Amino acid sequence: MAHPASARSAAKVYPMPRVALKPGHVQPVWAGHPWVYAQAIARIEGSTTPGDEVDVVDPRGNLLGRGLYSPGSAIPVRLYTRRAGISFDRALLSARLDAARDRRGAAGLPAPGTTGYRLVHAEGDALPGLVVDRFDDVLVVQLGTVGLKRREDLILETLVRATGARAVVDRTSVATARVERFEAGSGVIRGDRDVSELAFEERRLAYRIPLELKQKTGFYFDQRPLRARIERLAAGRRVLDAFCYVGSMALTAARGGAREVLAIDNSALAVEVGADLAARNELSGKIGFARADAREELTRVARRGGCDLVICDPPKLAPSRAAKKRALAHMAKLAELAAQATTPGGVLALCSCSAVVSVADLARALALGCREVGLRAVILDRVFQGADHPVPAAFPEGLYLSTLIAQITRT
């Protein structure tokens, strides 16, 4: 029989492991932010293994929510519910997928002539870490946490049942898998193994993207609103699409009546695919594709007199807050080059896909870049990620994509 003192000093046993937060770190989570950062955790009560469900509580033990545990990450818990007694199971997945589909339906997706879009946008659809893009009858998934990886079969089965997808392709980032301490999948992991390309339509433009082109999930659906805007701006203009990837901006500019379009990327395969897409959409005569360094090409275009519409959509420059200062310096220099490549009175679309770079940060970089070369930028419009990339109000990090559309003039 245990001694009473031993019994009193024994560790408490909880029905589910609990992550207790430090004082001063509760407010964002209480207000709805889905991430629990490592520095916010005071202690973990109960035994845990990577991927377990855990309850998150404030210093007094009040429940804040439940999430999946990632001990190797700077974000050890991502909350998927605020309610007690809810588990990450088939019922929850089905309900969240139904809600995600309804959200897209309200935004007009899919639509006649548009069969490609983001179906699940992680925190935006209350499924933190899970990204699912739909390419007609093929799904591309990214599993962003070890908890999701542990539940991979359940997730894939539920997705296929809900969508009737012919195949599922895994595009989980190797870097993410390394941090989360699991092995990333690759290629087709469910359904038709003969899938070799992602075929879909967007706004009645046909796309065929081979699986070996592995940028993100294969396509940047988040830029759909900007593509529509570029199509309206392009009529009669000479257009430069820098960092073009497969040339989706170039395609829309050409269809919009651009006088000529030059699309530049440093990936030979992306440029090859872009040229093929132009041919498929009967736009070859209007677009020239070239493999080149975008910064060098901006300089060459400026020397030749510039273009009337310049699209500058670089890869992510600030993957973390620590990289922000350096990224803004790079963005200012890029803005300087792009502004010089824009004819006086012409239009520059300058993009950032870094969540830590706000619209105000981007505008300052644009202003500083123009100032260096005696130019002035007047912002005409601001464009963000599409409605299939929703952002919870309590999660500002979810608004990661922003574009400034500016007229460039001499000072």
HUBELTA-V217245 format. One record per backbone hydrogen bond with DSSP energy under -0.5 kcal/mol. CO is the residue of the C=O (numbers start at 0). NH is the residue of the N-H. E is the energy in kcal/mol with one decimal. If there is no record, write none. Layout:
<<CO/NH/E> <CO/NH/E>>
This chain:
<<2/5/-0.5> <2/6/-2.3> <3/7/-2.4> <4/8/-1.8> <5/9/-0.9> <6/9/-0.5> <11/13/-0.6> <16/54/-2.7> <17/19/-0.6> <17/44/-3.4> <18/56/-2.5> <19/41/-2.9> <19/42/-1.3> <21/24/-1.7> <25/29/-3.0> <26/30/-2.4> <27/31/-0.5> <27/32/-2.8> <28/31/-1.1> <33/78/-3.0> <34/36/-0.6> <35/76/-1.3> <36/39/-1.5> <37/40/-1.4> <39/21/-2.8> <42/19/-2.3> <43/45/-0.6> <44/17/-2.8> <48/51/-2.2> <51/68/-2.8> <53/66/-2.4> <54/18/-3.4> <55/63/-3.5> <55/64/-1.3> <56/20/-2.2> <57/60/-2.4> <61/57/-2.2> <64/55/-3.2> <65/79/-2.5> <65/80/-1.4> <66/53/-2.6> <67/77/-1.0> <68/50/-3.2> <69/72/-1.6> <73/37/-2.1> <75/69/-3.4> <76/35/-2.5> <77/67/-1.2> <80/65/-2.4> <82/85/-0.9> <86/88/-1.7> <88/92/-2.6> <89/93/-2.7> <90/94/-2.2> <91/95/-2.6> <92/96/-2.5> <93/97/-2.4> <94/98/-2.1> <95/99/-2.2> <96/100/-2.6> <97/101/-2.3> <98/102/-2.2> <99/103/-2.1> <100/104/-2.7> <101/105/-2.3> <102/106/-1.0> <103/108/-2.8> <104/107/-1.5> <110/113/-2.9> <112/203/-3.0> <113/110/-2.2> <114/135/-2.6> <116/118/-0.6> <116/133/-3.3> <119/131/-2.2> <120/123/-2.2> <121/124/-1.9> <121/126/-2.3> <122/125/-1.6> <126/129/-2.3> <128/130/-0.6> <128/143/-2.2> <129/121/-2.4> <130/141/-2.2> <131/118/-2.3> <131/119/-2.0> <132/134/-0.6> <132/139/-2.6> <133/116/-1.9> <133/135/-0.6> <134/136/-0.6> <134/137/-1.6> <136/165/-3.3> <136/166/-1.0> <137/134/-3.3> <138/168/-3.1> <139/132/-2.7> <140/170/-3.2> <141/130/-2.0> <141/143/-0.8> <144/148/-2.0> <145/149/-2.3> <146/150/-0.8> <148/151/-1.6> <150/154/-2.4> <151/155/-2.9> <152/156/-2.6> <153/157/-2.2> <154/158/-2.4> <155/159/-2.7> <156/160/-2.3> <157/161/-2.2> <158/162/-2.1> <159/163/-2.7> <165/191/-2.2> <166/138/-2.5> <167/188/-2.6> <167/189/-1.3> <168/140/-2.9> <168/170/-0.5> <169/186/-0.9> <172/176/-2.4> <173/177/-2.1> <174/178/-2.0> <175/179/-2.7> <176/180/-0.8> <176/181/-2.4> <181/183/-0.5> <186/169/-2.9> <189/167/-2.6> <191/194/-1.0> <195/210/-2.3> <196/198/-0.7> <197/208/-2.2> <199/206/-2.9> <200/114/-2.2> <200/115/-1.3> <201/204/-1.6> <204/201/-2.2> <206/199/-1.9> <207/209/-0.5> <208/197/-3.0> <209/212/-1.7> <211/213/-1.0> <213/215/-0.6> <214/217/-2.5> <218/220/-1.1> <219/222/-1.4> <220/223/-1.8> <221/385/-0.9> <222/226/-2.4> <223/227/-2.0> <224/228/-1.8> <225/229/-3.0> <226/230/-2.0> <227/231/-1.3> <228/232/-1.6> <229/233/-1.6> <233/236/-2.6> <236/238/-0.5> <236/258/-2.0> <236/259/-1.2> <237/307/-1.0> <237/308/-2.0> <238/261/-2.5> <239/241/-0.8> <239/310/-3.0> <240/243/-0.5> <240/263/-2.7> <241/312/-1.1> <243/246/-2.2> <243/247/-0.6> <246/250/-2.7> <247/251/-1.9> <248/252/-2.5> <249/253/-2.6> <250/254/-2.4> <251/255/-1.8> <252/257/-1.8> <253/256/-1.5> <256/235/-3.0> <259/238/-2.7> <260/287/-2.7> <261/240/-3.1> <262/289/-2.1> <263/243/-3.2> <264/291/-1.6> <265/267/-0.6> <266/270/-2.1> <267/271/-2.2> <268/272/-2.7> <269/273/-2.6> <270/274/-2.3> <271/275/-1.9> <272/276/-2.5> <273/277/-2.2> <274/278/-1.9> <275/279/-2.5> <276/280/-1.9> <277/282/-3.5> <277/283/-0.6> <278/281/-1.7> <282/285/-1.8> <282/286/-0.8> <283/286/-0.8> <285/260/-1.4> <286/288/-0.5> <287/262/-3.0> <289/264/-1.5> <289/291/-0.7> <292/296/-2.4> <293/297/-2.5> <294/298/-1.6> <295/299/-2.1> <296/300/-2.9> <297/301/-2.1> <298/302/-1.9> <299/303/-1.5> <300/305/-2.7> <301/304/-1.4> <306/342/-2.6> <307/346/-2.8> <308/239/-2.5> <309/311/-0.5> <309/348/-3.2> <310/241/-2.6> <310/312/-0.5> <311/350/-2.5> <319/322/-1.0> <320/323/-1.5> <322/326/-2.4> <323/327/-2.6> <324/328/-1.6> <325/329/-2.1> <326/330/-2.7> <327/331/-2.4> <328/332/-1.9> <329/333/-2.5> <330/334/-2.8> <331/335/-2.1> <332/336/-2.1> <333/337/-2.7> <334/338/-2.7> <335/339/-2.0> <336/340/-1.5> <338/341/-1.2> <340/306/-2.9> <342/345/-3.0> <345/407/-2.5> <346/309/-2.4> <347/349/-0.7> <347/405/-2.9> <348/311/-3.1> <348/350/-0.5> <349/403/-2.5> <351/401/-2.4> <352/354/-0.6> <353/356/-1.6> <355/357/-0.8> <357/361/-2.5> <358/362/-2.5> <359/363/-2.2> <360/364/-2.4> <361/365/-2.2> <362/366/-2.6> <363/367/-2.9> <364/368/-2.5> <365/369/-2.3> <366/370/-2.3> <367/371/-1.6> <368/372/-0.5> <369/372/-1.3> <369/374/-2.7> <370/373/-1.2> <373/410/-1.8> <375/408/-2.8> <376/378/-0.6> <377/406/-2.7> <380/404/-2.7> <382/402/-2.2> <385/388/-1.9> <391/394/-1.9> <394/397/-2.2> <395/398/-1.7> <397/399/-1.3> <399/401/-0.5> <400/384/-0.8> <401/351/-2.4> <402/382/-2.2> <402/404/-0.5> <403/349/-2.4> <403/405/-0.7> <404/379/-3.3> <404/380/-1.6> <405/347/-3.0> <406/377/-2.4> <406/408/-0.5> <407/344/-3.7> <408/375/-3.0>>
